[in-house]
Amino acid sequence: MNATGRVIAVCTSTSGGIPRYSVAAIELTPQGIVGDKHRYLEHETNERAVSLFDVELYEQLPIDEEPAPPGSVGENITVAGVGLGQLDAGAELRLGEVIVRLTRRWAPCYVQHPRSGKTRPNREKLAGWFAMVIQAGQVAADDIVTLTANSSQNH
């Protein structure tokens, strides 16, 4: 992971699932994001309170030859310059005033463009992370992302 990255978008859904839609800011609690819904009950756990995805991966998931916008795989927080794929479970990230701990890799099943509704499978199995909230607070686009602890420090 780079020393610092940034939040590109924060996304929620009032019905759950894919896609999620960009909003100005989100409020994270240990139970998840205020006002965000999940389609499946098994997603409503503290260990899956929030989902993160690298914006750079969207270039590999085009719909009609155009990268889909943040939220198209159902993630809550889209980041740039972080390199989530290089991190291990247990790593902790500060996103603005919030701290989250990565708990489980997550490969969305498909991508859905929020405007056109067109979909494509995630054949590449590109993955982000589910995370639990260690320090609650607000996250917004352009917040700085830093690695506060790697997994070897958490064990």
C-alpha positions in Angstrom: 0.0 0.0 0.0 1.1 3.5 -0.7 1.7 5.8 2.3 -1.5 7.7 1.6 -4.4 7.4 -0.8 -7.8 9.2 -0.9 -11.5 8.5 -0.9 -12.9 8.9 -4.4 -16.6 8.3 -3.5 -18.8 7.1 -0.7 -21.9 5.2 -1.8 -25.1 3.9 -0.2 -28.3 2.2 -1.2 -31.8 2.4 0.3 -32.7 -1.0 -1.2 -29.3 -2.8 -0.9 -27.3 -4.7 -3.5 -25.7 -3.4 -6.6 -25.4 -0.6 -7.6 -24.9 1.9 -4.7 -25.0 5.6 -5.4 -22.6 8.3 -4.5 -23.5 10.7 -1.7 -21.7 13.6 -0.2 -20.7 11.8 3.1 -21.6 8.7 5.1 -21.8 8.2 8.9 -20.1 4.9 10.0 -21.0 3.1 13.2 -19.8 -0.3 14.4 -23.1 -1.7 13.0 -22.5 -0.1 9.5 -23.5 2.9 7.6 -26.4 5.0 8.7 -29.2 4.7 6.1 -27.5 2.0 4.0 -29.4 -1.2 3.4 -28.3 -4.8 2.6 -30.0 -7.3 0.3 -29.0 -10.3 2.4 -29.1 -10.8 6.2 -25.7 -12.4 6.2 -24.2 -9.1 5.1 -25.6 -7.4 8.2 -22.7 -8.2 10.6 -20.2 -5.9 12.3 -17.4 -7.7 10.4 -19.1 -6.6 7.1 -20.0 -3.1 8.3 -18.5 -1.4 5.3 -17.1 -2.5 1.9 -14.1 -1.0 0.1 -12.9 -1.2 -3.5 -10.0 0.3 -5.5 -11.1 2.8 -8.2 -8.2 1.6 -10.4 -10.0 -1.8 -10.7 -12.9 -0.2 -12.5 -10.7 0.2 -15.6 -10.7 -3.7 -15.8 -14.5 -3.9 -15.5 -15.8 -1.9 -18.4 -19.4 -1.8 -19.5 -19.8 -1.0 -23.2 -16.1 -0.2 -23.3 -16.4 2.5 -20.6 -15.3 2.1 -17.0 -18.3 2.1 -14.6 -18.5 4.7 -11.9 -17.9 4.2 -8.2 -20.7 2.1 -6.5 -21.2 -0.1 -9.6 -19.9 -3.2 -7.7 -21.9 -2.3 -4.6 -19.0 -1.0 -2.5 -19.6 1.7 0.1 -16.2 3.4 -0.2 -14.1 3.7 -3.4 -10.5 4.6 -2.8 -7.5 5.6 -5.1 -3.8 5.0 -4.6 -4.3 2.5 -1.7 -3.7 -0.9 -3.3 -6.2 -2.8 -1.2 -5.1 -6.0 -3.0 -1.7 -5.7 -1.3 -3.2 -5.7 2.2 -4.0 -8.6 4.5 -6.9 -9.3 6.8 -6.4 -7.3 10.0 -4.9 -4.3 8.4 -6.3 -1.0 9.7 -7.0 2.1 7.6 -7.9 5.6 8.6 -10.4 7.2 6.2 -10.8 10.8 7.3 -11.9 10.5 11.0 -12.9 6.8 10.8 -10.7 3.7 11.4 -11.7 0.4 9.9 -10.1 -3.1 10.1 -10.1 -5.3 7.0 -11.9 -8.6 7.8 -12.6 -10.5 4.6 -11.8 -10.2 0.9 -14.8 -9.7 -1.2 -15.2 -10.3 -5.0 -18.5 -8.8 -6.3 -20.5 -11.1 -8.6 -21.1 -8.5 -11.2 -20.9 -4.8 -12.2 -24.0 -2.7 -12.8 -23.9 0.8 -14.3 -26.2 3.0 -12.1 -27.4 5.1 -15.0 -27.9 2.6 -17.8 -28.6 -0.4 -15.7 -26.4 -2.5 -17.9 -24.5 -5.3 -16.2 -21.5 -7.6 -16.7 -20.1 -10.4 -14.7 -16.9 -9.9 -12.6 -15.2 -12.7 -14.6 -11.8 -11.4 -13.4 -12.8 -11.9 -9.7 -11.4 -8.5 -8.9 -11.8 -8.0 -5.2 -12.1 -5.4 -2.5 -12.6 -5.8 1.3 -15.3 -6.0 3.9 -14.2 -4.2 7.1 -15.4 -3.6 10.6 -15.5 -0.1 12.1 -13.0 0.5 14.9 -13.5 4.2 15.3 -16.9 5.6 14.2 -17.4 8.9 12.4 -18.0 10.5 9.0 -16.2 9.7 5.7 -16.5 11.9 2.6 -15.0 12.0 -0.9 -11.5 13.5 -0.9 -10.7 12.3 2.7 -7.2 11.0 3.1 -6.6 7.3 3.5 -3.7 6.0 5.5 -2.5 2.6 6.8 -2.5 2.8 10.6 -1.7 -0.8 11.3 -0.8 -3.8 9.2 -2.1 -7.3 10.0 1.2 -8.4 11.6 0.8 -5.7 14.2 -2.8 -6.8 15.0 -1.9 -10.4 16.0 
